[in-house]
Amino acid sequence: MFDGHENHDITLAAAAELTKRYRDQMSAGELKGGFFGKDALLRILNQNDCVGIRFYYGLNTQDIQVMVLAGALANGDDMTEGVLAEASIPCPTFCGDDNVLNT
C-alpha cells in the first residue's frame, strides 16, 4: 500500500490557494497551522517499519484544534504502540514572517 516514497509535491501557487481558501473561511482566533520540530518528526519516522506519518485533527481541553501525529506502516496501519506527537507550536502566534501561505 505505502512505501514511503509517495509523491506529495505541490507548487507554491497551489499551496497558497489551499491555505488562503482555508483562512478565508476560518473564524477569528482559529489556528492557521502549527510547527513540529525535526526531532519529534524523526522520532516518529525512525521507528522500525515506519514509512510515513499520519495526522489526525483533534480538540484540546480548550476546544482548540490540534494535530496528532502517528507513524504509519506500509500496510496503512497506524503505529499506535509507537511514538506519537501533538503539542505543535501554534500559528498564530508563532507563524513566521508573512508569506503567501500564512497571510
N, C-alpha and C positions, 0 to 999 in steps of 0.2 A: 504494500500500500504506500508507505513512505520510505524514502531512502536518505533523507537529509539534504538532498541536492535539488529540491523543488525550486522552481524559479518564481520569486516573488517581486521581481523588479517592477518599478513604476517610475514614470517620468516625474520630474518636479512639477510640471504643469498639471498632470493628473492628480498627484498627491495634494497640491494646493487646492484644486477644485473639490476634492473629497473633504478636506479639513474645513474649507470655507462653508460648504453646504452644511456641515455639522455645526459650526459656530453660528451660522445664520438661524438655526432652529433652537439652539440651546437657551436656557433661561439664565438670567443674571446669577452669577455665583457658581454655576456649574463648572466642572473641570473640563479643560480642553485636552488634557493628557497628563502624562506623568513620566518620570525618569527612573529607570532601573540601572544601577551601576553594573559595570563589567563583571565584577566579582560574583554578584548574585546570578547573573546570566550564565557565567561559566560554571558555577557550582551546579546549576541545573544541567547544562549541556555536557559537562564532563562525567556525568553518571554513566555507568556501564549500560550499553544498548540504547542510550538516548539518541534520537535522530532529529529532535527539534523541540520547540516549546509551544505548548497550547496555552491560550489565555481564556479566562472566564471573567465576565463582569460580575461584580458583587456590590453590596451596600454595606458600609461600615455601620457602627452603632449610632452615628450621627446622620444616617441615611445619605451619605456622600458616596458616589460611585467610585469603586476601586477596581483594580485588575488583580486577579490571582493567576500566577504562572505555575505551570507544572511541566515536567519533562514528558515527551511523547515517544512511544516505541514505534518501530517500523510497522506493526500491525494496526497502529492508530490508537492503541490504548494509552491512557494517562498513567504516569508513574506515581500513583497515589501513595506509595510507600517510600518515595524518594524525597528529594529536596523540593520545597515549594517556596514561592516568593509572593509577597504583597508589599505593603508599605512603600509604594513608589513615592517619589518626591513630587508633589502635585504642581500642575500648571493650570491656573495661576496658583501660586505666587512665583514659582521658580520656572519661568518659561524661556529664559534666554533672551537675546535681543529679538526685537520684532522682525519677522520674516513672513514669507507667503504661507507658511504652514501654521502660524500661530496668531496672526492679526488680520 
